[in-house]
Amino acid sequence: MRGHYFFVIALMFCVCGCSGNYMQDLKQADQAYEAGDRDAAKNLYLKAAKKGSPEAHFAIAYKYNVTPEESIYHFSEAAKRGHDEALDYALDALLFRANSLERANPQEALEVYKQAKKANPKIKLYDEEVKLKTIQMSVEPGPFDWKAFCKKYNVLPHNDEVMYHVWLIAEEASKGGRFGKPDPKLILQLVSRGGWAPAELEYAVEDVYKNWKSGTAKEFNICDFITSGGGMAFCASRADDKDEKDRIKRVSDIRQKLNANSSKLLDVAYASAVKFIDSKASNEEGHGGSGRGAWVIGSQMEQKNAYLDLIEKVRSGYKPSPKSSFVEADRKLNETYKKVMANLKKKADDYNVPRVDDVRAVQRLWIPYRDATVKLFMALNPAVGEDVWKSWVTEVREKQLKDILAL
């Protein structure tokens, strides 16, 4: 009896020593990491992780450049042991920011969530009710054989350099094509694995889930669910690609109506306008915040189309009415330009206003834009003299510079 008692005690010490006594390893790992010995620290973190340390699992995934698979594993293991911060990272990697047919795993996300809540009931996620609902809706269609799907349709399981890689596949599948008749279940499975931003995934999954439950295959459009600045820029860029094709056609159509000399002037003027407009929108208009990319692209699109509209308007006989001669307009422009530059120098620490060098670069592009535009307009409408066109274009530019003063 006494021998049996000592055996039990020895076994308890063995179990504790092998699986739960990780605090010393973790402490030494933290010390090594703080001392700059990252390799030694990692070995100690791995040692502590094997013994069940949630903090060690989290440290490996958070502090080191590990593979996506290793990151998912360690964040998940930490979360299952009640590490609250790790749960966010694990759910993002498995679903909300997965953007991967291979790495996304809604069922695993649900299991990690359940185990984390069991290990640490105090864990709270932001917008937890919605997140859980999204996970459950993503799980409901059942397993997805990503290997078979990728092989059959010759698609990459993930492409970390392409925003919305999986959602682009979902868009295509919702339209049929090589994927055959649109299948609401397939669309939901693809959409749920294409997370880029949590809120976007939540909105999209809810929408396509309803379609699946009703047996309706509706066309999926990424830009219907965008909430992030990156997403706005993505959709703006995509819209610009389409608009660029339309603008190229417009230029071609205008060219067909012109003689050889005017056609050459058109090409030079439009090219200079594109350079000026692109630089102006990017460097001078004060677009900022998370939506900066989208606002810049949107402004560029609007101004390029307005320039083509103006060319057609001039060709139809438009005659501007400048307020002064070119000499006077140019003098006022230079005065305003000096005021702008002086004002921006005073606000050099204010990142909400343009930089002095950026405005100077835009102004340098405006000069060839002005000259090429005036030559084109004189050819399109000879009834208006050079001085009038130069005055009018210069007055428009002065107003643009005055807008900078208002920032």
C-alpha positions as a printed Julia matrix, in Angstrom:
407×3 Matrix{Float64}:
   0.0    0.0     0.0
   2.81   2.35    0.97
   4.69   1.52   -2.24
   1.6    2.28   -4.3
   1.28   5.67   -2.59
   4.86   6.67   -3.47
   4.3    5.5    -7.05
   1.28   7.79   -7.42
   3.19  10.74   -5.98
   6.11  10.12   -8.34
   3.75   9.88  -11.31
   2.13  13.21  -10.39
   5.52  14.91  -10.26
   6.42  13.42  -13.63
   3.21  14.64  -15.26
   3.58  18.11  -13.8
   7.21  18.29  -14.83
   6.54  17.12  -18.37
   3.39  19.06  -19.24
   2.73  21.94  -16.91
   6.03  23.24  -15.51
   6.79  25.73  -18.29
   7.11  28.94  -16.28
  10.89  28.74  -15.94
  11.34  28.12  -19.67
   8.99  30.99  -20.47
  10.82  33.34  -18.1
  14.18  32.43  -19.6
  12.76  32.85  -23.12
  11.5   36.35  -22.31
  14.86  37.28  -20.82
  16.76  35.98  -23.84
  14.43  37.83  -26.2
  14.85  41.1   -24.29
  18.62  40.58  -24.37
  18.49  40.28  -28.15
  19.22  36.55  -28.42
  16.19  35.74  -30.53
  17.33  32.27  -31.58
  17.87  31.09  -28.02
  14.58  32.67  -27.02
  12.73  30.87  -29.77
  14.09  27.5   -28.67
  12.97  28.21  -25.13
   9.54  29.37  -26.34
   9.19  26.15  -28.31
  10.18  24.17  -25.24
   7.6   25.97  -23.11
   4.98  25.59  -25.84
   5.47  21.81  -25.86
   4.7   21.86  -22.17
   1.43  23.7   -22.84
   2.27  27.38  -22.35
  -0.29  29.59  -24.16
   2.04  32.58  -23.77
   4.86  30.68  -25.5
   2.63  29.63  -28.39
   1.53  33.23  -28.8
   5.09  34.56  -28.63
   6.29  32.23  -31.41
   3.53  33.35  -33.78
   3.59  37.0   -32.78
   7.3   37.73  -32.39
   8.79  35.59  -35.16
   8.54  35.45  -38.93
   7.12  31.95  -39.19
   5.19  30.34  -42.02
   1.43  31.0   -42.25
   0.81  27.39  -41.24
   3.01  27.7   -38.15
   1.38  31.01  -37.29
  -2.1   29.51  -37.46
  -1.01  26.52  -35.37
   0.57  28.53  -32.56
  -2.15  31.21  -32.41
  -4.76  28.45  -32.35
  -2.99  26.48  -29.62
  -2.61  29.61  -27.51
  -6.28  30.47  -28.01
  -7.42  26.96  -27.09
  -5.59  27.42  -23.79
  -7.44  30.66  -23.05
  -5.12  33.34  -24.45
  -7.55  36.13  -25.32
  -5.36  38.06  -27.79
  -4.42  34.87  -29.62
  -8.09  34.12  -30.29
  -8.44  37.25  -32.44
  -5.36  36.34  -34.46
  -6.43  32.72  -34.86
  -9.92  33.6   -36.08
  -8.5   36.18  -38.48
  -6.09  33.63  -39.94
  -8.67  30.86  -40.17
 -11.52  32.97  -41.51
 -11.87  36.73  -41.2
  -8.63  37.66  -42.99
  -7.75  34.29  -44.51
  -8.04  35.08  -48.24
  -6.99  31.49  -48.93
  -8.76  28.36  -50.11
  -6.14  26.28  -48.35
  -5.62  28.06  -45.04
  -9.2   29.16  -44.41
 -11.03  26.67  -42.21
 -14.41  27.76  -40.79
 -14.9   24.49  -38.89
 -11.52  24.84  -37.19
 -12.31  28.47  -36.39
 -15.47  27.33  -34.62
 -13.59  24.65  -32.66
 -10.88  27.11  -31.61
 -13.55  29.56  -30.48
 -15.39  26.94  -28.42
 -12.23  25.64  -26.73
 -11.01  29.17  -26.01
 -14.31  30.1   -24.34
 -14.23  26.88  -22.34
 -10.66  27.47  -21.18
 -11.27  31.13  -20.43
 -14.95  32.15  -20.13
 -13.88  35.77  -19.64
 -12.61  36.06  -23.24
 -14.56  38.68  -25.17
 -14.34  39.41  -28.88
 -15.28  42.71  -30.47
 -18.75  42.33  -31.98
 -18.68  38.74  -30.76
 -22.29  37.86  -31.57
 -21.86  38.85  -35.22
 -18.5   37.1   -35.48
 -19.9   33.85  -34.08
 -22.88  34.05  -36.42
 -20.51  34.56  -39.38
 -18.45  31.53  -38.37
 -21.56  29.36  -38.01
 -22.95  30.44  -41.39
 -19.58  29.66  -42.98
 -19.52  26.2   -41.4
 -23.07  25.2   -42.32
 -22.48  24.35  -46.03
 -20.03  21.66  -44.92
 -16.43  20.77  -45.84
 -14.79  22.25  -48.93
 -12.31  20.14  -50.9
  -9.96  22.93  -51.88
  -7.39  20.59  -53.43
  -9.91  19.05  -55.82
 -11.36  22.46  -56.64
  -7.99  24.03  -57.4
  -6.9   21.07  -59.5
 -10.15  20.91  -61.46
 -10.25  24.62  -62.31
  -6.51  25.36  -62.27
  -6.71  28.11  -59.67
  -4.2   29.05  -56.98
  -5.28  28.21  -53.43
  -3.96  31.57  -52.31
  -2.03  34.54  -53.61
  -0.9   36.82  -50.79
   0.05  39.57  -53.23
  -3.45  39.88  -54.7
  -6.14  41.61  -52.71
  -9.4   39.64  -52.65
  -7.81  36.71  -54.52
 -10.49  34.28  -53.39
 -13.33  36.77  -53.75
 -12.26  37.34  -57.36
 -12.74  33.6   -57.88
 -16.13  33.85  -56.15
 -17.13  36.67  -58.5
 -16.23  34.54  -61.5
 -18.06  31.5   -60.1
 -21.19  33.57  -59.54
 -21.22  34.4   -63.24
 -20.75  30.82  -64.45
 -18.1   30.57  -67.13
 -15.53  27.84  -66.52
 -17.22  26.97  -63.22
 -20.46  26.05  -64.95
 -23.92  26.99  -63.75
 -23.66  29.31  -60.71
 -24.04  27.28  -57.51
 -25.15  29.23  -54.38
 -23.39  26.73  -52.11
 -20.07  27.06  -53.95
 -20.38  30.84  -53.91
 -20.87  30.8   -50.13
 -17.94  28.43  -49.61
 -15.68  30.65  -51.7
 -16.85  33.91  -50.16
 -16.4   32.6   -46.62
 -12.78  31.72  -47.39
 -11.93  35.05  -48.99
 -11.81  37.26  -45.92
  -9.7   40.4   -46.21
 -11.35  42.65  -43.61
 -13.66  41.25  -40.89
 -16.57  43.65  -41.42
 -16.5   43.01  -45.17
 -16.58  39.25  -44.64
 -19.46  39.54  -42.17
 -21.61  41.51  -44.61
 -20.75  39.3   -47.57
 -21.29  35.97  -45.79
 -24.66  37.1   -44.45
 -25.77  38.1   -47.96
 -24.63  34.99  -49.84
 -25.79  32.75  -46.98
 -29.35  34.03  -47.5
 -29.02  33.33  -51.23
 -27.85  29.78  -50.52
 -30.71  29.11  -48.1
 -33.22  30.35  -50.65
 -31.54  28.45  -53.5
 -30.78  31.66  -55.36
 -27.51  32.17  -57.24
 -27.01  35.92  -57.45
 -24.0   37.6   -59.0
 -21.41  38.39  -56.34
 -19.69  41.78  -56.55
 -16.77  42.46  -54.23
 -17.38  46.19  -54.25
 -20.87  45.79  -52.79
 -19.3   44.81  -49.44
 -16.31  47.12  -49.12
 -15.73  48.91  -45.81
 -11.93  49.25  -45.63
  -9.67  51.89  -47.09
  -7.73  49.22  -48.97
 -10.97  47.85  -50.37
 -12.04  51.31  -51.49
  -8.75  51.75  -53.32
  -9.1   48.29  -54.89
 -12.57  49.07  -56.22
 -11.59  52.55  -57.35
  -8.63  51.1   -59.24
 -10.86  48.51  -60.84
 -13.35  51.19  -61.85
 -10.47  53.24  -63.25
  -9.3   50.29  -65.36
 -12.72  50.12  -66.96
 -12.94  53.88  -67.29
  -9.49  54.0   -68.86
 -10.67  51.71  -71.64
 -13.62  54.02  -72.21
 -11.36  57.09  -72.25
  -9.01  55.48  -74.75
 -12.0   54.85  -77.0
 -13.18  58.43  -76.54
  -9.76  59.78  -77.54
  -9.78  57.49  -80.57
 -13.27  58.65  -81.55
 -12.25  62.31  -81.26
  -9.09  61.66  -83.25
 -11.1   60.23  -86.11
 -12.88  63.59  -86.47
  -9.68  65.65  -86.68
  -7.12  66.37  -89.38
  -3.59  64.98  -89.09
  -2.13  68.06  -87.37
  -4.94  68.37  -84.81
  -4.77  64.65  -84.14
  -1.09  64.97  -83.17
  -1.88  67.96  -80.97
  -4.62  65.93  -79.28
  -2.23  63.12  -78.4
   0.35  65.52  -76.95
  -2.26  67.53  -75.02
  -4.01  64.5   -73.54
  -0.71  62.9   -72.51
   0.37  66.1   -70.74
  -3.06  66.42  -69.12
  -2.86  62.88  -67.74
   0.55  63.56  -66.17
  -0.62  66.85  -64.67
  -3.93  65.48  -63.38
  -2.35  62.35  -61.86
   0.24  64.42  -60.0
  -2.26  67.09  -58.94
  -4.73  64.59  -57.47
  -2.02  62.64  -55.68
   0.18  65.45  -54.39
  -1.84  68.63  -54.2
  -5.47  68.03  -53.32
  -5.01  67.01  -49.69
  -6.57  63.57  -49.86
  -5.82  61.65  -46.67
  -7.03  58.99  -44.31
  -7.78  55.37  -44.99
  -9.67  56.24  -48.17
  -6.87  58.28  -49.7
  -6.14  55.82  -52.51
  -9.78  55.68  -53.57
 -10.24  59.45  -53.41
  -7.11  60.1   -55.44
  -8.15  57.65  -58.15
 -11.7   58.98  -58.16
 -10.46  62.53  -58.59
  -8.13  61.5   -61.41
 -10.96  59.74  -63.24
 -13.28  62.71  -62.87
 -10.72  65.24  -64.11
  -9.6   63.16  -67.09
 -13.18  62.72  -68.24
 -13.82  66.43  -67.67
 -10.8   67.23  -69.86
 -12.17  65.08  -72.68
 -15.56  66.75  -72.22
 -13.85  70.12  -72.54
 -12.06  69.1   -75.74
 -15.39  68.14  -77.33
 -16.95  71.33  -76.03
 -14.18  73.44  -77.6
 -14.5   71.52  -80.82
 -18.2   72.4   -80.81
 -17.41  76.13  -80.62
 -16.98  76.95  -76.94
 -15.49  80.4   -76.31
 -14.18  81.17  -72.82
 -14.46  84.58  -71.16
 -11.32  85.21  -69.09
 -11.35  88.17  -66.69
  -8.07  89.63  -67.89
  -5.25  89.4   -70.4
  -2.71  86.63  -70.18
  -0.05  89.0   -68.8
  -2.35  89.96  -65.93
  -3.55  86.41  -65.35
   0.02  85.15  -65.25
   1.0   87.89  -62.76
  -1.87  86.92  -60.43
  -0.99  83.25  -60.77
   2.6   83.91  -59.69
   1.42  85.96  -56.69
  -0.95  83.24  -55.6
   1.73  80.59  -56.12
   4.14  82.51  -53.85
   1.45  82.82  -51.17
   0.74  79.1   -51.36
   4.4   78.16  -51.04
   4.94  80.54  -48.11
   1.85  79.2   -46.36
   2.89  75.57  -46.86
   6.37  76.28  -45.49
   4.75  77.6   -42.3
   2.72  74.38  -42.09
   5.61  72.04  -42.81
   4.73  69.92  -39.76
   1.07  69.63  -40.72
   0.6   66.4   -42.68
  -2.93  67.42  -43.64
  -1.61  69.88  -46.22
   0.51  69.24  -49.34
   4.31  69.36  -49.24
   6.11  72.32  -50.83
   8.13  70.09  -53.15
   4.99  68.26  -54.29
   3.18  71.46  -55.26
   6.3   72.69  -57.05
   6.42  69.42  -59.03
   2.75  69.75  -59.98
   3.29  73.33  -61.13
   6.15  72.24  -63.35
   3.85  69.71  -65.03
   1.16  72.35  -65.45
   3.32  74.48  -67.76
   3.62  71.86  -70.57
  -0.03  70.99  -69.93
  -0.99  74.65  -70.45
   1.04  75.05  -73.63
  -0.13  71.78  -75.21
  -3.76  72.46  -74.29
  -3.69  75.98  -75.73
  -2.19  74.71  -79.02
  -4.9   72.06  -79.28
  -7.72  74.46  -78.48
  -6.45  76.99  -81.02
  -6.48  74.27  -83.66
  -9.97  73.09  -82.68
 -11.45  76.6   -82.47
  -9.35  79.12  -84.45
 -11.94  81.82  -83.76
 -10.49  82.23  -80.27
  -7.04  83.82  -80.01
  -4.01  82.44  -78.18
  -4.09  85.17  -75.5
  -7.68  84.31  -74.58
  -6.98  80.6   -74.27
  -3.8   81.14  -72.21
  -5.57  83.62  -69.94
  -8.48  81.27  -69.33
  -6.31  78.2   -68.64
  -4.13  80.29  -66.3
  -7.14  81.59  -64.36
  -8.35  78.0   -63.88
  -4.96  77.09  -62.46
  -4.93  80.06  -60.1
  -8.25  78.93  -58.68
  -6.75  75.48  -58.07
  -3.89  77.05  -56.15
  -6.32  79.13  -54.09
  -8.04  75.88  -53.11
  -4.76  74.82  -51.49
  -4.83  77.95  -49.32
  -8.23  76.83  -48.03
  -6.89  73.47  -46.78
